[in-house]
Amino acid sequence: MLDRAHRLALPTDFRRITRRGTKQTSSLVVAYAIPSDRGLSRFGIVTSKAVGNAPTRNRVRRQLRAIAWEARDARSADIVIRALPAAATVTWDVLHADVLKTLDRLNTSA
């Protein structure tokens, strides 16, 4: 679980990052990032109704939070991860590898 210091909560932060941030896309997620001056990474997770019903969205959200917890010290950035509908149909291993690869590409492009 991400602690409060590593979470994005304000809608204005989500908008700022998705509009001005660097974007990387995969078949399962879209990730946006803006460098942060706070010295730590903060994550926001977006799972729309297109991903599935409430239990499915919650499962995907929990999985993405666990992956974000692993990647929290990789760099100092504010990151928004938006799940695509295909994220609900894959296994943990596939989602884990795909998100980490997308975040790595985000690191190299920023």
Protein Blocks (a to p, Z undefined) as FASTA:
>chain_A
ZZfklpcfbfklmmmmmmmmccdddfkbccdddddfkopacddddddfklocfklmmmmm
mmmmmmmmmmmmmpccdddddddfklmmpcfklmmmmmmmmmmmmmmmZZ
